[in-house]
Amino acid sequence: MTRPNSPKATRRKFVAAVASVGIGGCGRSAKPLTTRERAPEGESVSALLKPIALVRSAGQKHWVGDGFHVSTIFSPRQLDAQVLSPFILMDHAAPRHFPGAAKPRGVREHPHRGFETVTFAYQGEVDHRDSHGGGGTIGAGDVQWMTAASGVVHEEMQSKRFTQAGGVFEMVQLWVNLPARLKMTTPRYQELKGQTFPRLEFGKASGRLIAGTLQGKSGPAKTHSPITLFDMDLPKGSSASFELPVGRTILVFVLGGQVVSQSARSLKSGDLAVLDRSKPGGVQLSAKANARVLVLSGEPLGEPVVAQGPFVMNTRAEIAQAMQDYRDGRMGTLAPTT
């Protein structure tokens, strides 16, 4: 008989909750793009610049656990999963002040399978630990890259130091899909310190290369498919231009400030621009105010996406198996904290 508060009882409750919701706790899968989400008719785009396919604004804020007050920037509920591929979901915890406290806040023990979570720390600190032995603390400027693959159980909490001192907290979490052939491989954890990121120069603007190649430099993150990730700081009045391979998904997210993209579209803090990957051309950003931008680019996987709760697979049968494996403890457990 299972005790009410035992790990097995907790897993059963979690699986029952996941079975009733979709990715991120909302929805089943993608819906078609609406006319409202597409770039306006007749929008002027330079022949040398890649067209903007659509722009989305940040959604309503909600709590993930008690430490992450986020807006979901994109997910398969909001956009076609094939438009986003290889990216699945992104949440932005915009700057928020937390008072000092005795008890850490965050997201307690939960599972993942079939994809990777990438957490960008802009302000504050996060402690991570998982059932595969990965763990560490990331602070402002750092990134952690957890490959859940065949399955891990992990938790993400505001660090003990940040909890006690309090302060401003800002994070981004990105979910990156894995190719079907790699979904059941061994989990991996990468802790990437800010000082390891090569610096990119765009005139008066500058950036940090986290993954992939640009300007003859390579980012330190190891990826399972061709991906380029970098962020940029643009002083007011500055511009930055770059080009990425035709056919790649390109997403531009404004973390703060205001920019004009492709000499045509004004983007404010919280806006996401999806560029037309079928067309050649460069990307151009001009800052109307001091701005920080996150750029995501990747080669589409071209595979079915079935996402439910913390699992992203290719078929519903694989989702059902993930739930069963977690319920049975096959993804591991976390040791109790003292």
PAVEXFI-208702 format. One line per 2 residues: number of its first residue (from 0); for each residue x, y, z of C-alpha. Coordinates in nm, 3 decimals. Each point is the difference from the previous one (the first is absolute). Example, Ala and Ser with C-alpha at 12.3 -4.5 7.8 and 13.67 -1.06 7.14 Angstrom:
0	1.230/-0.450/0.780 ~ 0.137/0.344/-0.066 $
REM end
This chain:
0	0.000/0.000/0.000 ~ 0.133/0.345/-0.090 $
2	0.024/0.257/0.278 ~ -0.186/0.328/-0.085 $
4	0.319/0.209/0.005 ~ 0.239/-0.258/-0.145 $
6	0.197/0.075/-0.321 ~ -0.211/-0.258/-0.187 $
8	-0.325/0.168/0.110 ~ 0.140/0.336/-0.105 $
10	0.092/-0.136/-0.344 ~ -0.349/-0.144/-0.046 $
12	-0.158/0.336/0.082 ~ 0.234/0.177/-0.242 $
14	-0.077/-0.240/-0.286 ~ -0.376/0.038/0.059 $
16	0.038/0.377/-0.026 ~ 0.216/-0.021/-0.314 $
18	-0.250/-0.228/-0.171 ~ -0.262/0.277/0.011 $
20	0.210/0.280/-0.149 ~ 0.233/0.075/-0.288 $
22	0.343/0.155/-0.022 ~ 0.085/0.241/0.277 $
24	-0.335/-0.080/0.158 ~ -0.201/0.143/-0.290 $
26	-0.137/-0.159/-0.314 ~ 0.070/-0.306/-0.211 $
28	0.193/0.103/-0.308 ~ 0.034/0.272/-0.258 $
30	-0.278/0.201/-0.157 ~ 0.030/0.157/-0.346 $
32	0.136/0.355/-0.021 ~ -0.274/0.259/-0.015 $
34	-0.007/0.302/-0.226 ~ 0.051/0.220/0.306 $
36	0.332/-0.170/0.074 ~ 0.142/0.039/-0.350 $
38	0.202/0.299/-0.116 ~ -0.231/0.281/-0.120 $
40	-0.100/0.002/-0.368 ~ 0.227/0.213/-0.214 $
42	0.267/0.037/0.269 ~ 0.309/0.144/-0.165 $
44	0.302/-0.228/0.030 ~ 0.333/0.063/-0.169 $
46	0.092/-0.259/-0.266 ~ 0.330/-0.046/0.188 $
48	-0.168/-0.069/0.333 ~ -0.182/-0.318/0.100 $
50	-0.377/0.064/0.027 ~ -0.180/-0.015/0.335 $
52	-0.255/-0.282/0.002 ~ -0.177/0.101/0.320 $
54	0.034/0.190/0.326 ~ -0.141/-0.102/0.338 $
56	-0.015/0.189/0.329 ~ 0.059/-0.158/0.340 $
58	-0.301/-0.171/0.154 ~ -0.142/0.048/0.346 $
60	0.230/-0.070/0.292 ~ -0.044/-0.312/0.208 $
62	0.195/-0.179/0.271 ~ 0.212/-0.307/-0.064 $
64	0.053/-0.133/0.349 ~ 0.039/0.290/0.241 $
66	0.327/0.140/-0.135 ~ -0.059/0.066/-0.370 $
68	-0.258/0.264/-0.099 ~ 0.000/-0.048/-0.376 $
70	-0.160/0.087/-0.330 ~ -0.007/-0.280/-0.256 $
72	0.153/0.149/-0.315 ~ -0.079/-0.296/-0.221 $
74	-0.119/-0.359/0.024 ~ -0.171/-0.255/-0.229 $
76	-0.333/0.119/0.136 ~ 0.062/0.346/-0.145 $
78	0.197/-0.072/-0.317 ~ 0.038/-0.293/-0.238 $
80	0.271/-0.226/0.144 ~ 0.154/-0.033/-0.347 $
82	0.038/0.379/-0.024 ~ 0.192/-0.001/0.328 $
84	0.211/-0.315/-0.058 ~ 0.245/-0.087/0.149 $
86	-0.124/0.228/0.279 ~ -0.308/-0.095/0.200 $
88	-0.075/0.249/0.275 ~ 0.151/0.309/0.160 $
90	-0.091/0.173/0.326 ~ 0.133/0.338/0.113 $
92	0.010/0.088/0.369 ~ 0.029/0.378/-0.044 $
94	0.189/0.196/0.268 ~ -0.179/-0.032/0.335 $
96	0.117/0.082/0.351 ~ -0.019/-0.276/0.261 $
98	0.046/0.088/0.368 ~ 0.240/-0.202/0.211 $
100	-0.149/-0.320/0.140 ~ 0.091/-0.308/0.200 $
102	-0.148/-0.258/-0.239 ~ 0.120/-0.029/-0.364 $
104	-0.255/0.063/-0.274 ~ -0.013/-0.178/-0.333 $
106	-0.125/-0.312/-0.177 ~ 0.029/-0.316/0.204 $
108	0.056/-0.356/-0.118 ~ -0.149/-0.073/-0.344 $
110	0.091/-0.213/-0.305 ~ 0.094/0.065/-0.364 $
112	0.056/-0.227/-0.300 ~ 0.073/0.048/-0.370 $
114	0.149/0.350/-0.014 ~ 0.239/0.251/0.161 $
116	-0.055/0.289/0.239 ~ 0.227/0.304/-0.038 $
118	-0.010/0.257/0.279 ~ 0.149/0.346/-0.052 $
120	0.072/0.190/0.323 ~ -0.008/0.377/-0.038 $
122	-0.050/0.102/0.364 ~ -0.009/-0.211/0.314 $
124	0.117/-0.357/0.055 ~ -0.146/-0.349/-0.054 $
126	0.102/-0.331/0.159 ~ -0.058/-0.310/-0.211 $
128	0.027/-0.369/0.081 ~ -0.124/-0.305/-0.187 $
130	-0.031/-0.377/0.035 ~ 0.283/-0.063/-0.247 $
132	0.255/0.179/0.220 ~ -0.005/0.338/-0.174 $
134	-0.009/0.312/0.209 ~ 0.145/0.336/0.085 $
136	-0.075/0.367/0.046 ~ -0.031/0.254/-0.279 $
138	0.003/0.376/0.053 ~ -0.027/0.313/-0.210 $
140	0.148/-0.062/-0.347 ~ 0.009/-0.381/0.031 $
142	-0.195/-0.269/-0.186 ~ -0.087/-0.358/0.092 $
144	-0.082/-0.255/-0.269 ~ -0.170/-0.318/0.119 $
146	-0.060/-0.281/-0.250 ~ -0.287/-0.200/0.148 $
148	0.010/-0.259/-0.283 ~ -0.117/-0.337/0.140 $
150	-0.121/0.168/0.317 ~ 0.107/0.187/0.310 $
152	-0.163/0.130/0.313 ~ 0.130/0.340/0.103 $
154	-0.072/0.315/0.196 ~ 0.084/0.366/-0.060 $
156	0.005/0.226/0.304 ~ 0.116/0.351/0.070 $
158	0.342/-0.044/0.162 ~ 0.042/0.008/0.378 $
160	0.211/0.315/-0.029 ~ -0.259/0.181/-0.214 $
162	-0.284/-0.124/0.222 ~ 0.159/0.147/0.311 $
164	0.110/0.328/-0.154 ~ -0.292/0.057/-0.238 $
166	0.033/0.214/-0.309 ~ -0.105/0.029/-0.364 $
168	-0.055/-0.328/-0.185 ~ -0.015/-0.043/-0.380 $
170	0.023/-0.327/-0.193 ~ -0.090/-0.151/-0.336 $
172	-0.070/-0.369/-0.047 ~ 0.004/-0.148/-0.348 $
174	-0.105/-0.354/-0.096 ~ 0.195/-0.151/-0.292 $
176	-0.132/-0.313/-0.168 ~ 0.216/-0.307/-0.058 $
178	-0.005/-0.202/-0.324 ~ -0.200/-0.323/0.035 $
180	0.317/-0.211/-0.016 ~ 0.143/0.180/0.306 $
182	-0.304/0.025/0.225 ~ 0.090/-0.311/0.199 $
184	0.373/0.065/0.033 ~ 0.184/0.072/0.325 $
186	-0.081/0.330/0.178 ~ 0.267/0.272/0.020 $
188	0.055/0.321/0.196 ~ 0.208/0.299/-0.112 $
190	0.076/0.292/0.229 ~ 0.119/0.289/-0.219 $
192	0.157/0.299/0.174 ~ -0.041/0.344/-0.150 $
194	0.373/0.058/-0.043 ~ 0.025/-0.297/-0.239 $
196	-0.224/0.156/-0.266 ~ 0.186/0.152/-0.297 $
198	-0.077/0.369/-0.053 ~ -0.167/0.113/-0.321 $
200	0.043/0.350/-0.140 ~ -0.265/0.186/-0.200 $
202	0.142/0.353/-0.011 ~ -0.119/0.170/0.319 $
204	-0.210/-0.305/0.088 ~ 0.149/-0.317/0.149 $
206	-0.106/-0.355/0.068 ~ 0.086/-0.332/0.167 $
208	0.006/-0.323/-0.200 ~ -0.145/-0.286/0.204 $
210	-0.032/-0.271/-0.266 ~ 0.086/-0.045/-0.367 $
212	0.225/0.211/-0.219 ~ -0.006/0.366/-0.101 $
214	0.268/0.249/-0.103 ~ 0.249/-0.287/-0.018 $
216	-0.052/-0.087/0.367 ~ -0.161/-0.300/0.170 $
218	-0.211/-0.004/0.315 ~ 0.084/-0.248/0.279 $
220	-0.338/-0.176/0.022 ~ -0.016/-0.349/-0.147 $
222	-0.317/-0.055/-0.205 ~ -0.168/-0.302/-0.158 $
224	-0.106/0.178/-0.318 ~ 0.128/0.313/-0.179 $
226	-0.091/0.292/0.231 ~ 0.130/0.354/0.042 $
228	-0.094/0.196/0.315 ~ 0.126/0.344/0.097 $
230	-0.114/0.309/0.186 ~ 0.080/0.361/-0.083 $
232	0.015/0.337/0.173 ~ -0.085/0.292/-0.227 $
234	0.053/0.357/0.125 ~ -0.260/0.253/-0.112 $
236	0.064/0.099/-0.360 ~ 0.217/-0.302/-0.082 $
238	-0.067/-0.265/-0.264 ~ 0.106/-0.360/-0.048 $
240	-0.014/-0.216/-0.312 ~ 0.071/-0.370/-0.045 $
242	-0.091/-0.288/-0.229 ~ -0.089/-0.360/0.080 $
244	-0.047/-0.295/-0.239 ~ -0.313/-0.013/-0.217 $
246	-0.242/-0.263/0.125 ~ 0.080/0.053/0.369 $
248	-0.266/0.108/0.248 ~ 0.088/0.351/0.125 $
250	-0.174/0.148/0.305 ~ 0.082/0.347/0.138 $
252	-0.120/0.074/0.355 ~ 0.024/0.344/0.162 $
254	0.098/-0.043/0.365 ~ -0.009/0.373/0.064 $
256	-0.014/0.333/-0.179 ~ -0.123/0.060/-0.354 $
258	0.140/-0.086/-0.343 ~ -0.100/0.025/-0.364 $
260	0.044/-0.330/-0.185 ~ 0.060/-0.025/-0.374 $
262	-0.030/0.380/-0.036 ~ -0.375/-0.046/0.023 $
264	-0.145/-0.137/0.324 ~ 0.025/0.153/0.346 $
266	0.046/-0.256/0.278 ~ -0.041/0.082/0.368 $
268	0.104/-0.189/0.313 ~ -0.169/-0.341/0.002 $
270	-0.053/-0.017/-0.377 ~ 0.107/-0.298/-0.210 $
272	0.067/0.024/-0.375 ~ -0.001/-0.317/-0.210 $
274	0.189/0.048/-0.325 ~ -0.090/-0.172/-0.327 $
276	0.249/-0.287/-0.020 ~ -0.086/-0.076/-0.363 $
278	0.137/0.334/-0.123 ~ 0.366/0.108/-0.023 $
280	0.128/0.320/0.156 ~ 0.154/0.146/0.311 $
282	-0.136/0.109/0.337 ~ 0.023/0.363/0.103 $
284	-0.084/0.150/0.339 ~ 0.008/0.371/0.089 $
286	-0.042/0.117/0.359 ~ -0.254/0.275/0.067 $
288	0.099/-0.022/0.367 ~ 0.263/-0.200/0.186 $
290	-0.097/-0.360/-0.074 ~ 0.090/-0.359/0.071 $
292	-0.099/-0.269/-0.252 ~ 0.021/-0.381/-0.002 $
294	0.040/-0.170/-0.340 ~ -0.086/-0.368/-0.052 $
296	0.081/-0.180/-0.324 ~ -0.017/-0.369/-0.079 $
298	-0.047/-0.257/-0.271 ~ -0.360/-0.131/-0.001 $
300	-0.026/-0.368/0.092 ~ -0.293/-0.074/-0.232 $
302	-0.146/-0.260/0.239 ~ -0.338/-0.036/0.174 $
304	-0.024/0.180/0.336 ~ -0.223/-0.137/0.275 $
306	0.038/0.202/0.319 ~ -0.181/-0.055/0.327 $
308	0.101/0.157/0.328 ~ 0.374/-0.059/0.053 $
310	0.037/-0.257/-0.280 ~ 0.069/0.066/-0.371 $
312	-0.002/-0.306/-0.226 ~ -0.106/-0.100/-0.354 $
314	-0.308/-0.212/0.074 ~ -0.273/-0.017/0.263 $
316	0.108/-0.355/0.083 ~ 0.344/0.137/0.094 $
318	-0.164/0.262/0.224 ~ -0.200/-0.273/0.174 $
320	0.321/-0.201/0.050 ~ 0.176/0.304/0.146 $
322	-0.280/0.044/0.254 ~ 0.019/-0.367/0.094 $
324	0.379/0.006/0.032 ~ -0.014/0.305/0.226 $
326	-0.279/-0.154/0.207 ~ 0.212/-0.313/0.044 $
328	0.307/0.199/0.106 ~ 0.208/-0.086/-0.310 $
330	0.111/0.361/-0.044 ~ 0.162/0.002/0.342 $
332	-0.064/0.201/0.313 ~ 0.161/0.284/0.190 $
334	0.146/-0.050/0.344 ~ -0.181/0.200/0.270 $
336	0.158/0.336/0.082 ~ 0.119/0.066/0.352 $
REM end
